[in-house]
Amino acid sequence: MSDLIEYTLLVDNDCPARGISLWIPHELDDSTDVRVLRSELRSQWAIPPSNTQVSAVFDGTFLA
């Protein structure tokens, strides 16, 4: 889920948590994977809205 500005949340329906905020360092903005992810996130704001669900594997560190 994303508002494409500041709010991007990874959600797993099997996880009791409400979701995990996704932060992508700006130095990765031009990477192919990040561009594809952002393109898919934008599709939810199309008219009519896309009913796309993106499945992905993220490798990183969870910070609380």
N, C-alpha and C positions, 0 to 999 in steps of 0.2 A: 504494500500500500504506500502511496506517496502523493504529496501535494506538489511535487516537483520544485519546491523551494527549500524548505528546511525539514520537512517531516517525511522521512522515508523509514518504513518499518518492515522488518522481516517477520512474517507470521507463519507459525506451524500449528495447524488445527489440533494436532495431537499433544501440543505442549501446554501445560497449565498457565504459563506466563502469557501476558497479553501480546507480547511481541518484543523484538529487539530492534533498537534504533540502529540504522545503518549509516556509517560515516565513511566516505571514500576520500582519501587524500587527493588534493588537487593535482598533484604530480601524476596521478593515474587517469586524469580526465581524457587523455587522448588514446588510452589503450582500447583495443578492439572490444574486449569483454565489457568494459565499463560503458562504452558507446552502445553496445547491444542491450545491456541492462537498462540504460536510460531510455532507449527507444521503446522498449517493451513497457516501461513505466508510463511513458507519455501516451501509449495507446489506450490507457484507461480513461483518458480525458477526451478521446475522440467523440465526434457526434455522428452516429449514435455511439455510446460507450462500448469499448471492446470488452468482451467477456473473457479475456485472456488471463490465464494463470501461468505464472512463470515458475518453473522448477529449476533450482540451481544448487550448487555446492559452493559455499563460501569458506575460505581458509583464512583464518585471522585470529585475533585475540579478543576475548570478551572482557570489557572493563566495566566495573560497577562503581 
